[in-house]
């Protein structure tokens, strides 16, 4: 009996111990089952920076930038511990005393209150649980908190908590909150600033100084008083800090609308080339370096707002522009509309009719590359009918024939169509395909940029790099590199790598230089003279007509390049109608393009194009001058006994050749060619049967003959 009395307590004690251990084990197991460790990878803001590392914009779902606890001053940590969980470093995830007080208040109030939660419990609730107020959720919160305390250090828990909590106005985590409320990093916060941040999590909308400065100060002063009560401050310090005012200003770091188009282009390229979705960029804490030129990006946005570049009823007139560094392909500026909004219609990516700005690709570059034509080759310029297609010059005037250089400068339509016919449409289409310009059209209209689908401003800018980059086409890129939150470079996918490494020599350097020289003429003396720029500029205008209204246009273009940047600018309407059309043509697009690039003063390299060393200069055009003072006389000088000496006043251009003819009645026979001279001797003439003579100036560039000189008879007076 006595033995029984001894055994029973022992059995109960052992049973109790087993039950306690089992319960504790069950608590730990349940806690671990409720925890998804991946949720500790918090959404973090990604930052877009330029090539100098200067921040341009930021992307986020929750605006957060995580920091190490070592970057958070001790007095800031103390403020949160004092007001949220003063026994944080003593308990194991739950504070029994605080819970007892909270349960008593809940019973008295007849509802659940959030009081009594430790920092660890708050972290558990915010990361893993819904915010409903039920006993089940409170139980789960305790179980998770106990699990966290066993698996993480106190410093790790505090760091996660301070990076996770919400501070109002879209600020998640203490670093972004510090920048929002004080315009400084968390490492620079003083005591009263830290106390204000510690005051916010209980009610960000209630205690925000931007909402109610008086209430914010009152709450901050309460935090300072609690810090004093728990020994984090002495009375004198607390009183001094409580005397500080509270600023109502917020330092919002919102993205400049000038960058909206560029940001959308970044999203698109990141998904295509790096396999990173829009959501991943907004949550992954990446640093994205881009080749943007902030001056060009912001100036292009502002200038597109100016009505002076959009004549007539311009309420519906839109524009798009792209500028590229043609040495690297990096996009320096892009605007997808006059007031582009994120994820809206990006007109820089929308195909439009390029008009005459397409002639260099449909006709002139392929002609040079064929080897059959040069800049001074003569082209027909007359009214013509090509199997029913009847091109007309815009001014309805025709010169009979012009050089290729003149045709480009004056943008003659008939010459372009005639040359396309001589080349062969199939040849032109194949050359453009190799140049990265694929089209479905196969008629004569492609010579004038009359295409079914057309090309976008981005595609036109890429195409013009063929000329600005010495014959190599550059593919546009919006991202230089992406670094993840661990500091590792994100690799491009294989397809993107292949594209980035690909360098295609579309045309020879010599012919690319010829195109540059001819496109400079367009700006200096042709259709691209409108506006002003201090940069050396080559390019081509383009206008497509809207035939339903006399004098109206659908699209206006300027595409071209300086020694440093290549771009294309389009002006038009999303839908051209009789009540919505352009009243001005490419002159406005040209002036606007020049205004954008003149935002930056030209560098020493930008005031003139630099010819590659191993290519030939394009000569200035030869201007023929008529000879009207040819004289002929007998002379003993020469290879015969008696000779005829011819003299005339030469042209100032020494490149002109002179064809010398003997004239007998209506018949003339060429006897010599003189290069840049002013005299010629006909050897061994018969003085009893003298001929008359004339010279005809000849242009060796074009093969043209000028007007014949006067016919000169031999002066024999000195001989007889």
NUFI-171088 format. One record per residue (C-alpha): x, y, z. Coordinates in steps of 0.5 Angstrom, whole numbers, plus 500, padded with zeros to 3 digits. Layout:
XYZ/...
This chain:
500500500/505505502/509503496/503505492/503511495/510513493/509510486/503514484/506521485/512519481/508516475/504523475/510526475/513522469/506523466/506530467/513531464/512526458/506531457/510537457/515535453/510532448/506539448/513543447/515538441/508539438/508546439/515546436/513542430/506546429/510552429/515550424/509547419/506554419/513557417/515558410/522561410/522563403/517569406/523572409/525574402/522581403/520585397/525590395/525596391/530595385/534602383/535604376/542608375/545611369/552609367/555614373/551610378/546616379/539614381/534615375/528611377/526606382/521600381/517597387/511593389/513595396/517601396/523597401/530597401/533593406/539594411/543591416/542592423/549595424/547600419/541602424/544606430/543603437/538609439/534608433/533600435/532603443/526607441/523601437/524596443/522601448/515602445/514595442/517590446/522592452/523585454/525583447/532581449/529577455/523573453/523567448/518570443/512571448/512575454/507572459/507578463/505582457/500577455/497577461/495584461/493584454/488578456/485582462/484588457/481583452/476580457/474587460/473590453/469583450/474583444/481582442/486587442/493587439/497589445/502584448/505582442/512582442/517584436/517577434/510576434/509582430/514579425/510572425/504576424/506581418/510575415/506569415/499571417/493574415/491580420/484578422/483578430/481571432/484566437/486561432/490567429/493569436/495562437/498561431/502567432/505565438/507558435/511561430/514566434/517560439/519557432/523563430/526564437/529558436/532558429/534566429/538570433/535576437/539581432/536577426/529578428/530585430/533586423/528583419/522586423/525593422/526592415/519589414/514594418/510599414/511606416/505610411/505613405/508607401/514606405/516599407/522598412/526603416/531605410/525608406/522611411/528615413/529617406/521619406/520623412/527626413/531625407/537621409/539614410/537611417/545611419/544618420/538619424/538622431/534620437/528624436/528622429/528615431/523616436/518619431/519613426/518608432/511612433/509610426/508603426/502603431/498607426/502610420/496614417/494617424/501619427/504621420/507628421/504630414/497628416/497631423/503634425/501636432/499628433/505626430/509630435/505628441/506620439/513622438/514625445/510619448/516614445/521619448/518619455/518611455/525611453/527615459/522610463/526604461/533608462/535609454/535616456/536621462/530626463/534632461/536628454/528626453/526633455/531636450/528632444/521633446/522640445/524639437/519641432/516636427/517637420/510636416/515635409/515628405/521627401/517623396/522619391/517618385/519617378/520623374/514622368/520624363/522617364/516613364/517610356/524608358/522604364/517601360/522599355/526596361/521592363/520589356/528588355/529585362/523580360/526578353/533578355/534576362/528572363/526577369/518579369/515586371/514583378/521580379/524587377/519590382/520586388/527583387/532589389/536589383/540595381/539596373/544600370/542603363/545607358/540613358/543621357/539624363/539631359/537628353/531624356/528630360/529635355/526631349/520630354/519637355/520639348/515635346/510639350/511645346/506647341/510651337/513644334/506642332/502647328/495648327/489644331/494640335/490637340/491630338/498631335/503626337/510625337/515619339/523620339/529615340/536617341/542612340/549612342/551609335/558606338/554602343/547601341/545604348/539608348/540615350/533617350/526615348/519618348/513614346/508620346/507627348/504626355/506618355/503614361/506608364/504602360/500606355/501606347/508607346/509610339/516609339/515602338/509603333/510602325/509608321/510610314/517613313/516617307/522619304/526618310/526611308/530612301/537611303/535604305/530602299/534606294/541609295/545605300/543598295/545602289/552604292/553597295/551594288/558597285/554600279/553607282/557612285/555619289/556623282/552618278/547621273/539619275/533621271/529626273/523626269/515624269/515617268/510611268/512605271/507600269/502604271/506607277/507615276/511618281/511626281/516630285/513634290/514641287/512638280/519640277/524636273/531637271/532631266/537628270/541629277/546626280/545621286/548627291/543632288/537627288/538625296/539633297/533635293/529629295/527628288/522622287/522620280/530619281/529614286/523610283/528610276/534608280/530602284/527600277/535600274/537596281/531591281/526591286/528584288/535586289/533592294/529588298/534583299/539588301/534591306/533584309/540583310/540590313/535588318/529591314/524586312/518588309/512585305/512590300/514589293/512595288/515601286/512605292/518602297/522607293/519613296/517609303/510608301/510601305/504597308/506597315/512601315/517602321/517605328/522610330/526605334/527601328/529607324/534609329/537603329/537603321/541610321/546607325/548603319/551610316/553613323/557607325/561606319/557601316/555596322/548596324/547597332/541594335/538598341/539596348/536599354/540595359/547595360/547590366/543588372/546586379/541582384/541584391/547579393/551583388/552578383/551580375/545577372/547573366/543575359/539569356/543565350/539568345/540575347/547574348/548572341/544578339/549582343/555579340/553580333/556585329/554585322/557589317/551591312/555596308/562598306/566604310/567607304/559607302/557609309/562615309/559617302/552616305/554621311/557626306/550626302/546626308/550632311/547636304/540634306/541638312/546644310/542646303/536641302/530639305/533639312/535646313/529648318/531649325/538650328/544646331/551647333/552639332/554636325/548633323/546628317/540626316/533625312/526628312/520624310/513626309/507622307/501625304/493625307/490626300/483627303/485634305/489638300/496640303/495635309/500630312/499623315/506623318/512627319/519625320/527627321/532621322/539622322/545623326/551627329/558624330/555622337/548620337/543617332/536618332/529618329/523623330/516622328/510627328/503625327/496622329/494616332/489616327/489621321/482623319/479629316/478632323/485630325/491631321/498634320/498641317/505642317/510637314/517634316/520642317/517641324/520634325/527637323/527643328/524639334/530634333/535639332/532643338/533636342/540635340/542642342/540641349/547639350/553644347/557640342/563637344/570638340/568631337/561633335/562639331/565635325/564628322/571624323/572621316/575614317/583614315/582609310/576611306/576616300/573623301/567625297/569630293/565637292/561637286/564639279/561645276/562646269/564653266/563655259/569656254/568662250/575665248/578659245/584662240/588658235/594660232/600657228/606655232/613652231/613649238/610642238/612635235/611637227/614642223/608647223/603646229/596649231/597652238/590652242/589657248/583658252/581661259/580655264/575654269/577655276/576648278/582644275/578637275/574639269/577636263/577639256/575635250/578638243/575637237/577639230/571642226/570641219/563644217/558640221/563634222/567634229/572629231/575629238/583629237/585630245/583630252/586636256/585635264/585641267/589645262/588652258/592650252/593644247/598643241/595640235/602637231/604637224/598641221/598642213/598650212/594649206/588645209/587648216/581646220/577650225/577648233/573648239/573645246/568642250/568642258/567635261/565633268/569627270/565626276/558625272/561624265/557630263/559634257/558642258/556647252/561647246/566653246/566658240/569655234/576658233/579659226/587659225/590665225/595665220/597673220/604672223/606667218/604671211/
